[in-house]
């Protein structure tokens, strides 16, 4: 039985992996086409720079001022060849997909360096905040949700619900701005932002860990404030629903102890909604929150994507969309596997 279930699991994973390929291909086609036709690309950015510098052919602004917007034809041809815009869209897409198959995401227009290196530099910061946020959320929210379900409408449940819903109503970036003013500016308890201090390289290993933890306190609170409320109430409501189910009442009627009926039977079924959302957190671990990273000046993936969209750095945008799409598809698969692990009724045939 275990062998057949293991074989079914293997076949299911293979089928899902094969189905990811056309889905990922469709995502790349759509995103590449959008990026190619959205105005404000690298050549338009050069036009604006030339307009500010007074080079190129003259034009007239809306206020009657002469500005430089056009580029001579010979220079325009060189720029199009450099950025690959002299080729049809389908050829550019084919070359990009071919490079992508070799894990080559191209070179950044803004940083003039490989996109893979840029993402690799920002990745540890986002991974740190993502993993710590996820672990703290599950460690705190699952026991708190169980406790709230067992003490429903008691004083503890009412007090925790009050603070949970206040935290849920406040956006993380807004809370971050308030905490920066109060705890960093007025009290000087925490730094104003960043991932680490300026003297980070000269610290010992323990000093580096403490420095990162000191900088991470306020951002982690902002990261957790929204998911904390959702996860806690999801755990509470799911457990309360299963505690009132017929199979729990039947187990109690047959002489099973209340503790065993709740913590063995009801709790396992209550973890199914939690397991469903577990895989989706993978993409959140990397992407993080753009607004929170901007508030705390954290050089993570979220801030990189925002800056790349603003500056029309399409190779970086496309690279992050591809990575995010792969993580989303793998997260969906992981969520299904987690549900199957928690719920023995799920079969892979």
VOGU-3710 file (C-alpha; in Angstrom, 3 decimals, decimal comma):
1> xxxxxxxxxx> 0,000/0,000/0,000  2,821/2,379/0,899  4,653/1,445/-2,289  1,591/2,090/-4,448  0,964/5,403/-2,700  4,600/6,403/-3,201  4,401/5,498/-6,881  1,165/7,446/-7,250  2,783/10,431/-5,546  5,758/10,279/-7,902
11> xxxxxxxxxx> 3,536/10,098/-10,979  1,411/12,961/-9,685  4,449/15,192/-9,152  5,755/14,380/-12,633  2,393/15,213/-14,219  2,201/18,498/-12,360  5,745/19,413/-13,338  4,973/18,733/-16,999  1,819/20,862/-16,805  3,884/23,745/-15,425
21> xxxxxxxxxx> 5,808/24,076/-18,690  2,945/25,342/-20,915  1,702/27,547/-18,079  5,133/29,102/-17,646  5,458/29,501/-21,415  2,170/31,403/-21,577  3,278/33,677/-18,743  6,545/34,471/-20,503  4,770/35,279/-23,785  2,331/37,665/-22,099
31> xxxxxxxxxx> 4,901/39,442/-19,936  7,476/39,746/-22,741  4,894/41,259/-25,099  3,745/43,755/-22,471  7,289/44,846/-21,687  8,111/45,318/-25,356  5,198/47,629/-26,089  5,036/49,637/-22,870  6,440/53,161/-23,468  9,387/54,515/-21,556
41> xxxxxxxxxx> 11,985/51,912/-22,483  15,772/52,401/-22,473  15,787/54,454/-25,691  13,083/56,744/-24,321  15,130/57,106/-21,149  18,124/58,161/-23,263  15,947/60,678/-25,073  14,987/62,257/-21,764  18,606/62,361/-20,652  19,601/64,026/-23,909
51> xxxxxxxxxx> 16,765/66,492/-23,476  18,120/67,440/-20,074  21,683/67,614/-21,346  20,917/69,695/-24,397  22,110/67,227/-27,050  20,362/65,932/-30,147  17,804/67,651/-32,340  15,665/70,417/-30,898  11,978/70,256/-30,030  9,481/72,503/-28,275
61> xxxxxxxxxx> 7,942/71,816/-24,865  4,385/72,630/-23,814  5,605/75,877/-22,241  7,339/77,008/-25,439  10,808/76,025/-24,242  13,176/74,322/-26,668  14,193/70,855/-25,495  16,109/68,002/-27,118  14,000/64,872/-27,610  15,068/63,290/-30,898
71> xxxxxxxxxx> 18,163/61,225/-31,603  20,003/61,270/-34,948  19,170/58,325/-37,183  22,672/56,845/-37,153  22,777/56,899/-33,338  19,240/55,525/-33,156  20,284/52,592/-35,336  23,237/51,850/-33,067  21,017/51,977/-29,976  18,435/49,654/-31,500
81> xxxxxxxxxx> 21,141/47,166/-32,426  22,633/47,383/-28,921  19,321/46,713/-27,182  18,122/44,242/-29,827  15,187/46,376/-30,968  16,246/46,101/-34,623  14,836/42,548/-34,729  11,172/41,491/-34,831  9,462/40,780/-31,526  9,202/37,029/-32,079
91> xxxxxxxxxx> 12,940/36,746/-32,752  13,748/38,740/-29,615  11,398/36,498/-27,643  12,992/33,350/-29,072  16,465/34,553/-28,122  15,303/35,515/-24,646  13,672/32,111/-24,061  16,790/30,385/-25,379  18,945/32,313/-22,924  16,410/31,623/-20,191
101> xxxxxxxxxx> 16,730/27,884/-20,813  20,436/28,315/-20,039  19,566/30,272/-16,870  20,772/33,478/-18,498  18,402/36,323/-17,599  20,267/38,907/-19,650  21,914/42,149/-18,603  20,280/44,984/-16,720  19,757/48,245/-18,614  20,173/50,250/-15,432
111> xxxxxxxxxx> 23,018/48,475/-13,651  24,799/47,195/-16,822  25,495/43,845/-15,184  23,898/40,388/-15,394  20,418/40,205/-13,923  21,296/36,961/-12,180  24,061/38,680/-10,217  21,758/41,547/-9,204  19,089/39,158/-7,965  21,696/37,047/-6,174
121> xxxxxxxxxx> 22,925/40,123/-4,292  19,419/41,045/-3,112  18,201/37,508/-2,508  19,683/36,819/0,979  17,917/39,840/2,467  14,487/38,800/1,175  15,051/35,170/2,119  15,981/36,191/5,659  12,856/38,281/6,208  10,628/35,800/4,414
131> xxxxxxxxxx> 11,759/32,731/6,343  11,802/34,453/9,734  8,347/35,954/9,125  6,905/32,611/8,043  8,415/30,668/10,941  7,338/33,210/13,567  3,855/33,428/12,087  3,265/29,676/12,231  4,916/29,239/15,634  2,768/31,955/17,230
141> xxxxxxxxxx> -0,478/31,843/15,261  -1,235/28,121/15,334  -0,977/27,762/19,160  -2,779/31,092/19,655  -5,566/30,054/17,295  -5,968/26,744/19,152  -6,054/28,549/22,490  -8,631/31,041/21,243  -10,838/28,215/19,967  -10,665/26,390/23,297
151> xxxxxxxxxx> -11,337/29,641/25,208  -13,946/31,037/22,840  -15,613/34,220/24,172  -13,477/34,119/27,291  -11,469/37,118/28,454  -8,296/35,907/26,739  -10,139/35,418/23,447  -11,715/38,878/23,572  -8,476/40,674/24,439  -6,409/38,924/21,768
161> xxxxxxxxxx> -9,143/39,455/19,173  -9,137/43,180/19,927  -5,415/43,525/19,229  -5,502/41,127/16,289  -8,170/43,095/14,438  -6,442/46,395/15,187  -3,259/44,988/13,679  -5,159/43,646/10,677  -6,766/47,032/10,019  -3,405/48,864/9,951
171> xxxxxxxxxx> -1,315/48,414/6,779  2,194/47,176/7,444  3,909/50,092/5,723  1,797/52,636/7,648  2,632/50,924/10,925  6,292/50,959/9,899  6,265/54,723/9,321  4,685/55,304/12,736  7,137/53,013/14,510  10,082/54,656/12,768
181> xxxxxxxxxx> 9,013/58,066/14,040  8,292/56,889/17,574  10,951/54,223/18,196  13,768/55,312/15,869  13,547/59,106/15,717  12,120/60,094/19,098  13,324/57,215/21,293  16,385/56,157/19,299  15,807/52,546/20,289  16,131/51,169/16,759
191> xxxxxxxxxx> 17,981/52,266/13,593  16,175/54,261/10,917  16,432/51,490/8,369  18,668/49,234/6,358  19,541/45,590/6,771  22,672/46,166/8,873  24,827/48,951/10,272  27,699/50,784/8,582  30,296/49,025/10,754  28,870/45,575/9,997
201> xxxxxxxxxx> 32,062/44,268/8,352  34,199/45,038/11,420  31,929/43,195/13,887  32,386/39,690/15,205  30,020/36,891/14,185  27,907/37,387/17,297  28,004/41,148/16,776  26,831/40,734/13,172  23,929/38,540/14,279  22,888/41,038/16,950
211> xxxxxxxxxx> 23,209/43,929/14,501  20,957/42,209/11,939  18,447/41,323/14,665  18,445/44,925/15,906  17,686/46,215/12,415  15,076/43,494/11,792  12,765/44,054/14,778  10,570/46,796/13,300  10,394/45,386/9,741  9,446/41,934/11,055
221> xxxxxxxxxx> 6,579/43,423/13,053  5,317/45,085/9,874  5,675/41,877/7,879  3,777/39,856/10,472  0,976/42,238/11,344  -1,293/41,278/8,445  -0,605/37,547/8,145  -0,649/37,224/11,933  -4,340/38,118/12,126  -5,359/36,021/9,120
231> xxxxxxxxxx> -3,502/32,906/10,243  -4,712/33,123/13,852  -8,378/33,549/12,957  -8,123/30,878/10,253  -6,778/28,400/12,803  -9,388/29,340/15,396  -12,397/29,185/13,072  -11,270/25,939/11,470  -10,779/24,224/14,828  -14,119/25,483/16,157
241> xxxxxxxxxx> -15,878/24,177/13,061  -14,320/20,733/13,448  -14,988/20,644/17,195  -18,682/20,938/16,413  -18,606/18,337/13,633  -20,520/15,073/13,893  -17,440/12,859/13,872  -16,115/14,567/17,032  -19,485/14,177/18,769  -19,556/10,516/17,741
251> xxxxxxxxxx> -16,044/9,989/19,104  -17,053/11,542/22,428  -20,207/9,440/22,552  -18,110/6,280/22,115  -16,091/7,155/25,203  -13,099/8,896/23,678  -11,646/11,560/25,947  -12,324/15,203/25,074  -8,620/15,997/24,844  -7,947/13,159/22,420
261> xxxxxxxxxx> -11,010/13,968/20,315  -9,904/17,581/19,945  -6,121/17,314/19,688  -5,968/14,129/17,599  -9,036/14,147/15,362  -10,321/17,735/15,176  -6,911/19,395/15,159  -5,588/17,361/12,251  -8,531/18,270/10,046  -8,244/21,890/11,180
271> xxxxxxxxxx> -4,719/22,070/9,813  -5,940/21,493/6,239  -6,625/25,221/5,527  -3,238/26,075/7,049  -1,543/23,489/4,827  -3,340/24,874/1,785  -1,763/28,288/2,255  1,693/27,004/3,187  2,998/26,566/-0,341  1,901/30,031/-1,429
281> xxxxxxxxxx> 4,251/31,550/1,124  7,252/30,506/-0,980  6,734/33,319/-3,473  6,152/35,752/-0,615  9,469/34,742/0,927  11,278/36,132/-2,094  9,129/39,016/-3,237  8,505/40,447/0,228  6,717/43,780/0,490  7,690/46,676/-1,751
291> xxxxxxxxxx> 6,234/49,348/0,525  7,776/47,961/3,712  11,167/47,744/2,044  10,821/51,337/0,880  9,875/52,551/4,356  12,845/50,819/5,998  15,212/51,212/3,020  15,802/47,467/2,840  17,665/46,447/-0,308  15,553/43,395/-1,031
301> xxxxxxxxxx> 13,836/41,864/-4,028  10,645/43,875/-3,579  12,471/47,190/-3,754  14,488/45,932/-6,721  11,322/45,115/-8,669  9,830/48,508/-7,864  12,948/50,383/-8,960  13,182/48,290/-12,126  9,570/49,010/-13,082  10,023/52,735/-12,514
311> xxxxxxxxxx> 13,251/52,846/-14,549  11,858/50,453/-17,215  14,653/47,970/-16,598  12,859/45,213/-18,486  15,438/42,400/-18,142  15,211/42,631/-14,346  11,405/42,823/-14,453  11,170/39,823/-16,771  13,653/37,855/-14,698  11,721/38,448/-11,483
321> xxxxxxxxxx> 8,404/37,610/-13,159  9,821/34,310/-14,360  11,255/33,483/-10,933  8,029/34,512/-9,208  5,952/32,429/-11,630  8,095/29,337/-11,070  7,827/29,786/-7,309  4,071/30,267/-7,543  3,650/27,044/-9,537  5,930/25,131/-7,167
331> xxxxxxxxxx> 4,046/26,645/-4,233  0,753/25,343/-5,588  2,256/21,893/-5,905  3,684/22,070/-2,393  0,311/23,176/-1,022  -1,367/20,145/-2,591  1,281/17,846/-1,126  0,857/19,423/2,311  -2,909/18,900/2,144  -2,387/15,274/1,141
341> xxxxxxxxx> -0,019/14,796/4,075  -2,505/16,267/6,550  -5,644/14,738/5,031  -5,307/10,960/4,490  -8,473/10,979/2,363  -6,624/12,653/-0,499  -5,487/10,277/-3,217  -3,156/10,942/-6,153  -4,655/8,521/-8,668
//
